[in-house]
Amino acid sequence: MKFNGLKIVDKLLVEAARREVRELFPETPLQLNEHLSRRYGAEIWLKREDLTPVRSYKIRGAFNFLRKAVSTTGKNKVFVCASAGNHAQGFAFACRHFGVHGVVFMPVTTPQQKIDKTRIFGGEFIKIKLVGDIFDQCYAAARAYVEETDAYMVPPFDHVDIIEGQATVGAEIVDQLPDSKAPDLLIMPVGGGGLSAGLTGFFADKVASSNFIFCEPVGAPSLKRSLEAGKAVTLGKVDNFVDGAAVARLGDLNFEALKNFLPEQVELIPENAICVTIIDMLNLEGVVLEPAGALAIAALEQLGRERLEGKRVVCVVSGGNFDFDRLPDVKERAMRYTGVKKYFILRLPQRPGALRDFLNLLGPDDDVARFEYLKKSARNFGSILIGIETTEPENFSGLFKRFEEAGLGYEDITENEILANLII
């Protein structure tokens, strides 16, 4: 398979960018994770980009772009960016560092935590404008602003200087791996494609092209659909739960760098599976990850032990800007995905003792997490929404059997997206 990443990534320029970015922060750690390594029988290394000053790798590209632009335009130009959060924070941090003024366009749906942090990082040097529901609407508004005001756009991913800055992640990984041995698999998240374009270009002579693994959320598969089509395509609909990777269209330059990879190299990760990873990493490792930051780790479960065993694997942990107001929703999604929480519509007879009879069907590890009377569906029956949590998914098999033996009318609506969104 022809690989063209080196046409975009110049290693000498990447190394120069790496030296310059040390003005802002030391290299982020590459950590061998013992828990994940034991689970998959492999060396699982985590590149902790969640530990930059802005808790994501985006600061690298923004800094690299601005340092070059400022040297050309001076400090009187107004700079503009559009971002769901992480590029905005890196941009704001870099604006304050260089002492230039910037305007940040963010989707209205951006988590408040990211908006607040952007204000903190930029201080008096930035203004924030909230526009649109998804990134692409926000980006269009930012571009229109640039045209109207003659400001200077700092793109989030579709520019060689951004790609060059993100590639510094790879330059650090090379020096941090022991024995100078390159990874057998390099797993990276994909949103607009800046990070993946940079890493594949930098590692092109070290990692076989088939050993690059890309991760996208199921609700925003822009790279996979583009590779399938043989051209960059715009998705008609995007699920913005994984806000750091919810991009409807890959960058044109980024697609040019990635177009010769196979669609099969893109792992589409269910949003609820990402939630499982967030909860596991928080509970077991004390690591706070945002959904996009958990993508590469979540891909390990999908790839499976058979694919990973005995290999040296590097997962890029791209960000940790998690709004803890989202934690209840993340936990809920994780429990539903692992099968330890389900929702039912019950049809109970309208007679004394009917509810007690139902509760007696529950097992010792089953707990009622939600109970809501919906409406009287017939003269002698009523409908109830009930949520049940248990300790093991297998417990529901016994529960269903007891429901059927008791002649209880029920419908499992856990995976019914329409009902789940309306009722749950």
C-alpha positions as CSV (number, residue, x, y, z in Angstrom):
1,M,0.0,0.0,0.0
2,K,1.4,3.4,-1.0
3,F,1.9,5.7,2.0
4,N,2.2,9.4,1.5
5,G,2.3,10.8,5.0
6,L,5.9,11.9,4.7
7,K,4.9,14.4,2.0
8,I,3.2,16.5,4.7
9,V,5.3,15.9,7.8
10,D,8.9,17.1,7.8
11,K,10.7,15.5,10.7
12,L,13.3,18.3,11.0
13,L,10.5,20.9,11.3
14,V,8.7,18.7,13.8
15,E,11.9,18.5,15.9
16,A,12.2,22.3,15.8
17,A,8.6,22.6,16.9
18,R,9.2,20.2,19.7
19,R,12.1,22.3,21.0
20,E,10.0,25.5,20.8
21,V,7.0,24.1,22.6
22,R,9.2,23.4,25.6
23,E,8.7,27.1,26.3
24,L,5.3,26.2,27.5
25,F,5.5,22.8,29.1
26,P,7.8,19.7,29.6
27,E,7.1,16.6,27.5
28,T,4.1,14.6,28.6
29,P,4.8,11.2,30.1
30,L,4.6,7.9,28.2
31,Q,3.4,5.4,30.9
32,L,3.3,1.6,30.8
33,N,-0.1,0.8,32.2
34,E,0.2,-2.4,34.3
35,H,-3.6,-3.0,34.6
36,L,-4.2,-2.8,30.8
37,S,-1.1,-4.7,30.0
38,R,-2.2,-7.6,32.2
39,R,-5.7,-7.6,30.8
40,Y,-4.5,-7.9,27.2
41,G,-1.2,-9.7,27.7
42,A,0.7,-6.9,26.0
43,E,2.8,-3.8,26.7
44,I,0.2,-1.1,26.8
45,W,1.7,2.4,26.8
46,L,-0.4,5.5,27.4
47,K,0.8,8.8,26.0
48,R,-0.7,11.2,28.5
49,E,-1.7,14.2,26.5
50,D,-4.3,14.9,29.2
51,L,-1.4,16.2,31.3
52,T,-0.5,19.3,29.2
53,P,-1.3,22.7,30.8
54,V,-4.6,22.7,28.9
55,R,-5.2,18.9,29.4
56,S,-5.0,18.0,25.7
57,Y,-2.6,17.8,22.8
58,K,-4.3,20.7,21.0
59,I,-1.9,23.2,22.6
60,R,0.9,21.9,20.4
61,G,-0.7,22.7,17.1
62,A,-2.1,26.1,18.2
63,F,1.3,27.1,19.6
64,N,3.2,26.0,16.5
65,F,0.8,27.8,14.2
66,L,0.8,31.0,16.2
67,R,4.6,31.2,16.7
68,K,5.0,31.1,12.9
69,A,2.1,33.5,12.2
70,V,3.2,36.1,14.8
71,S,6.8,36.1,13.4
72,T,5.2,37.0,10.0
73,T,2.4,39.4,10.9
74,G,3.5,40.8,14.2
75,K,1.3,41.2,17.3
76,N,-1.3,43.7,16.0
77,K,-3.3,41.1,14.0
78,V,-6.4,39.6,15.6
79,F,-6.5,35.8,15.5
80,V,-9.6,33.6,15.4
81,C,-10.3,30.0,16.1
82,A,-13.3,27.7,16.1
83,S,-13.4,24.8,18.6
84,A,-15.5,22.4,20.6
85,G,-13.2,23.1,23.5
86,N,-9.6,21.7,23.4
87,H,-8.3,23.7,20.4
88,A,-9.9,26.8,22.0
89,Q,-8.0,26.2,25.2
90,G,-4.7,25.7,23.5
91,F,-5.3,28.7,21.3
92,A,-6.2,30.9,24.3
93,F,-3.1,29.7,26.2
94,A,-0.9,30.5,23.1
95,C,-2.5,33.9,22.6
96,R,-1.7,34.9,26.1
97,H,1.8,33.5,25.8
98,F,2.5,35.6,22.6
99,G,0.6,38.6,23.8
100,V,-1.8,38.7,20.9
101,H,-5.6,39.1,20.8
102,G,-7.9,36.3,19.7
103,V,-11.6,35.5,19.2
104,V,-12.8,32.0,20.1
105,F,-15.9,30.6,18.4
106,M,-17.4,27.6,20.3
107,P,-20.6,25.6,19.7
108,V,-23.4,26.4,22.1
109,T,-23.3,22.8,23.2
110,T,-19.7,23.0,24.5
111,P,-19.4,21.8,28.1
112,Q,-19.3,24.8,30.5
113,Q,-16.1,23.5,32.0
114,K,-14.3,24.0,28.7
115,I,-15.7,27.4,28.2
116,D,-14.6,28.5,31.6
117,K,-11.1,27.1,31.2
118,T,-10.7,28.9,27.8
119,R,-11.5,32.2,29.5
120,I,-9.0,31.4,32.3
121,F,-6.2,30.5,29.9
122,G,-6.7,33.4,27.6
123,G,-7.5,36.1,30.1
124,E,-7.7,39.6,28.7
125,F,-6.4,38.5,25.3
126,I,-9.4,36.5,24.1
127,K,-13.2,36.9,23.6
128,I,-15.6,34.0,23.3
129,K,-18.6,33.7,20.9
130,L,-21.0,30.8,21.2
131,V,-22.5,29.9,17.8
132,G,-24.2,26.8,16.4
133,D,-25.0,23.4,17.8
134,I,-22.1,21.4,16.3
135,F,-18.5,22.3,15.4
136,D,-19.1,22.7,11.7
137,Q,-21.7,25.4,12.2
138,C,-19.4,27.1,14.6
139,Y,-16.5,26.9,12.1
140,A,-18.6,28.4,9.3
141,A,-19.4,31.4,11.6
142,A,-15.7,31.8,12.5
143,R,-14.7,31.8,8.8
144,A,-17.4,34.4,8.0
145,Y,-16.0,36.6,10.8
146,V,-12.5,36.4,9.4
147,E,-13.8,37.5,6.0
148,E,-15.6,40.5,7.5
149,T,-12.9,41.7,9.8
150,D,-9.6,40.7,8.0
151,A,-8.7,38.6,11.1
152,Y,-6.3,35.6,10.9
153,M,-7.8,32.1,11.2
154,V,-6.0,29.5,13.3
155,P,-7.6,26.3,12.0
156,P,-8.2,23.4,14.4
157,F,-6.7,20.7,12.2
158,D,-6.6,21.4,8.5
159,H,-3.2,23.2,8.2
160,V,0.4,21.9,7.8
161,D,1.6,24.0,10.8
162,I,-1.2,22.4,13.0
163,I,-0.2,18.9,11.8
164,E,3.4,19.7,12.4
165,G,2.7,20.8,16.0
166,Q,0.6,17.7,16.7
167,A,3.4,15.5,15.3
168,T,5.6,16.5,18.3
169,V,3.6,13.9,20.2
170,G,5.3,11.3,18.0
171,A,8.7,12.9,18.4
172,E,8.4,12.5,22.2
173,I,7.1,8.9,22.0
174,V,10.2,7.8,20.0
175,D,12.6,9.0,22.7
176,Q,10.4,7.8,25.6
177,L,10.0,4.2,24.5
178,P,12.7,1.9,26.0
179,D,15.3,0.1,23.8
180,S,14.5,2.5,20.9
181,K,11.9,-0.1,19.8
182,A,9.0,1.3,17.9
183,P,5.4,0.3,18.8
184,D,3.9,-2.7,17.1
185,L,0.5,-0.9,17.1
186,L,-0.1,2.9,17.4
187,I,-3.7,3.6,18.3
188,M,-4.9,7.2,18.0
189,P,-8.3,9.0,18.1
190,V,-9.6,10.9,15.1
191,G,-11.7,14.0,15.0
192,G,-10.6,16.4,12.2
193,G,-7.4,14.4,11.6
194,G,-4.6,16.7,12.6
195,L,-3.2,14.3,15.2
196,S,-3.5,11.2,13.1
197,A,-2.0,13.0,10.1
198,G,1.0,14.1,12.2
199,L,1.6,10.8,13.9
200,T,1.3,8.6,10.8
201,G,3.7,10.9,8.9
202,F,6.2,11.0,11.7
203,F,6.1,7.2,12.2
204,A,5.9,6.2,8.6
205,D,9.4,4.8,8.5
206,K,9.1,3.1,11.9
207,V,5.6,1.5,12.0
208,A,4.1,-0.6,9.2
209,S,1.2,1.2,7.6
210,S,-1.1,-1.7,8.5
211,N,-0.3,-1.2,12.2
212,F,-1.8,2.3,12.6
213,I,-5.2,2.0,14.2
214,F,-7.6,4.9,14.1
215,C,-10.5,5.3,16.5
216,E,-13.8,7.2,15.9
217,P,-17.1,7.3,17.8
218,V,-19.9,5.5,16.1
219,G,-21.8,8.8,15.9
220,A,-19.1,10.6,14.0
221,P,-17.3,8.3,11.6
222,S,-15.9,10.9,9.2
223,L,-12.6,9.2,8.5
224,K,-14.1,5.7,7.9
225,R,-16.8,7.0,5.6
226,S,-14.2,9.1,3.7
227,L,-11.9,6.1,3.2
228,E,-14.8,4.0,2.1
229,A,-15.8,6.7,-0.5
230,G,-12.3,7.4,-1.6
231,K,-12.7,11.1,-0.9
232,A,-13.4,13.4,2.0
233,V,-17.2,13.3,2.7
234,T,-19.4,15.4,4.9
235,L,-21.6,13.5,7.4
236,G,-25.2,14.4,7.3
237,K,-25.6,13.8,11.0
238,V,-23.2,13.8,14.0
239,D,-23.6,12.6,17.6
240,N,-21.8,15.2,19.6
241,F,-21.5,13.1,22.8
242,V,-17.8,12.6,22.1
243,D,-17.5,16.4,21.6
244,G,-13.7,16.4,21.0
245,A,-14.1,14.0,18.0
246,A,-17.6,15.0,16.7
247,V,-16.5,16.4,13.4
248,A,-18.7,16.1,10.3
249,R,-15.9,16.4,7.8
250,L,-12.2,15.5,8.0
251,G,-9.8,18.2,7.0
252,D,-8.9,18.2,3.3
253,L,-5.1,18.2,4.0
254,N,-5.6,15.6,6.7
255,F,-7.5,13.3,4.4
256,E,-4.7,13.7,1.9
257,A,-2.3,12.3,4.5
258,L,-4.6,9.5,5.4
259,K,-6.4,8.5,2.2
260,N,-4.3,5.4,1.5
261,F,-5.2,3.7,4.7
262,L,-7.9,1.0,4.7
263,P,-11.3,1.6,6.1
264,E,-10.8,-1.6,8.2
265,Q,-8.1,0.2,10.1
266,V,-10.7,2.5,11.6
267,E,-12.4,1.2,14.7
268,L,-15.8,2.7,15.4
269,I,-16.3,2.7,19.1
270,P,-19.9,2.9,20.6
271,E,-20.4,6.0,22.7
272,N,-21.6,3.8,25.6
273,A,-18.4,1.7,25.4
274,I,-16.4,4.9,25.7
275,C,-18.3,5.6,28.9
276,V,-17.2,2.2,30.3
277,T,-13.6,3.2,29.7
278,I,-14.1,6.6,31.4
279,I,-15.5,4.9,34.5
280,D,-12.9,2.2,34.6
281,M,-10.0,4.6,34.2
282,L,-11.4,6.8,36.9
283,N,-12.2,4.1,39.4
284,L,-9.2,1.8,38.8
285,E,-6.4,4.3,37.8
286,G,-7.6,7.6,39.1
287,V,-7.3,9.1,35.6
288,V,-9.8,11.6,34.4
289,L,-10.6,11.3,30.7
290,E,-13.0,13.2,28.4
291,P,-14.8,11.0,25.9
292,A,-12.4,11.7,23.0
293,G,-9.5,11.1,25.4
294,A,-10.8,7.6,26.2
295,L,-11.3,6.5,22.5
296,A,-7.9,4.8,22.1
297,I,-8.1,2.9,25.3
298,A,-11.7,1.9,24.5
299,A,-10.5,0.5,21.2
300,L,-8.4,-2.1,23.1
301,E,-11.5,-4.0,24.2
302,Q,-12.8,-4.0,20.6
303,L,-9.5,-5.2,19.2
304,G,-9.3,-8.0,21.7
305,R,-6.6,-9.9,23.5
306,E,-6.0,-12.1,20.5
307,R,-5.0,-9.1,18.3
308,L,-2.9,-7.4,21.1
309,E,-1.2,-10.2,23.0
310,G,2.6,-10.0,23.0
311,K,2.7,-6.6,21.2
312,R,4.0,-3.2,22.2
313,V,1.0,-0.9,21.9
314,V,0.9,2.9,22.3
315,C,-2.5,4.5,22.9
316,V,-2.6,8.3,22.6
317,V,-4.7,9.7,25.5
318,S,-5.7,12.9,23.8
319,G,-7.5,14.8,26.5
320,G,-8.9,15.0,30.0
321,N,-11.2,18.0,30.0
322,F,-14.1,16.2,31.5
323,D,-17.1,18.1,32.9
324,F,-18.1,16.2,36.1
325,D,-21.7,17.4,35.6
326,R,-21.7,14.7,32.9
327,L,-20.7,11.9,35.2
328,P,-24.2,10.6,36.1
329,D,-25.0,10.3,32.3
330,V,-21.6,8.6,31.7
331,K,-22.2,6.1,34.5
332,E,-25.8,5.4,33.3
333,R,-24.5,4.7,29.7
334,A,-21.7,2.5,31.0
335,M,-24.1,0.4,33.1
336,R,-26.5,-0.1,30.2
337,Y,-23.6,-1.0,27.9
338,T,-22.2,-3.6,30.3
339,G,-25.7,-5.1,30.8
340,V,-26.0,-4.4,34.6
341,K,-28.8,-1.9,34.2
342,K,-32.0,-2.3,32.2
343,Y,-35.3,-0.5,31.8
344,F,-38.7,-2.1,31.4
345,I,-42.3,-1.1,30.9
346,L,-44.4,-3.4,33.1
347,R,-48.1,-4.1,32.7
348,L,-49.3,-4.8,36.2
349,P,-52.9,-5.7,37.3
350,Q,-54.7,-3.1,39.2
351,R,-55.2,-5.1,42.4
352,P,-53.9,-5.0,46.0
353,G,-50.6,-6.9,46.3
354,A,-49.6,-6.8,42.6
355,L,-46.6,-4.6,43.2
356,R,-45.5,-6.7,46.2
357,D,-45.8,-9.9,44.0
358,F,-43.5,-8.2,41.4
359,L,-40.9,-7.2,43.9
360,N,-40.8,-10.7,45.2
361,L,-39.5,-11.8,41.8
362,L,-36.4,-9.7,42.1
363,G,-33.2,-11.5,43.0
364,P,-30.9,-10.8,46.0
365,D,-28.6,-8.6,43.8
366,D,-31.3,-6.7,42.0
367,D,-32.1,-3.2,43.0
368,V,-34.9,-0.9,41.8
369,A,-33.2,2.3,40.5
370,R,-36.3,3.9,39.0
371,F,-40.0,3.5,39.5
372,E,-42.6,5.6,37.7
373,Y,-46.3,5.1,37.1
374,L,-47.0,6.1,33.5
375,K,-50.7,5.9,32.9
376,K,-53.7,3.6,33.3
377,S,-53.5,1.6,30.1
378,A,-56.7,-0.4,30.7
379,R,-59.4,-0.7,33.3
380,N,-57.7,-3.6,35.1
381,F,-54.0,-2.9,34.3
382,G,-51.5,-0.1,34.7
383,S,-48.1,0.6,33.0
384,I,-45.0,1.2,35.1
385,L,-41.5,2.4,34.0
386,I,-39.0,0.6,36.1
387,G,-35.2,0.6,36.1
388,I,-33.3,-2.3,37.6
389,E,-29.6,-2.4,38.5
390,T,-27.8,-5.7,39.3
391,T,-24.2,-6.9,39.9
392,E,-23.8,-9.3,36.9
393,P,-25.5,-9.2,33.5
394,E,-26.4,-12.9,33.8
395,N,-28.8,-12.0,36.7
396,F,-31.3,-10.7,34.1
397,S,-31.7,-14.2,32.5
398,G,-33.1,-15.5,35.8
399,L,-35.2,-12.5,36.2
400,F,-36.8,-12.8,32.8
401,K,-37.5,-16.4,33.5
402,R,-39.3,-15.5,36.7
403,F,-41.3,-12.8,34.8
404,E,-42.5,-15.3,32.3
405,E,-43.4,-18.0,34.9
406,A,-45.5,-15.4,36.7
407,G,-47.2,-14.4,33.5
408,L,-46.0,-10.8,33.9
409,G,-46.3,-8.6,30.8
410,Y,-43.1,-6.6,30.2
411,E,-41.1,-4.9,27.5
412,D,-37.3,-4.3,27.7
413,I,-36.8,-0.8,26.4
414,T,-33.1,-0.5,27.3
415,E,-31.8,-0.5,23.7
416,N,-34.8,1.4,22.3
417,E,-33.2,4.7,21.5
418,I,-36.4,6.6,20.8
419,L,-38.0,5.5,24.1
420,A,-34.8,5.8,26.0
421,N,-34.3,9.4,24.9
422,L,-37.9,10.3,25.6
423,I,-38.5,8.5,28.9
424,I,-35.1,7.5,30.5
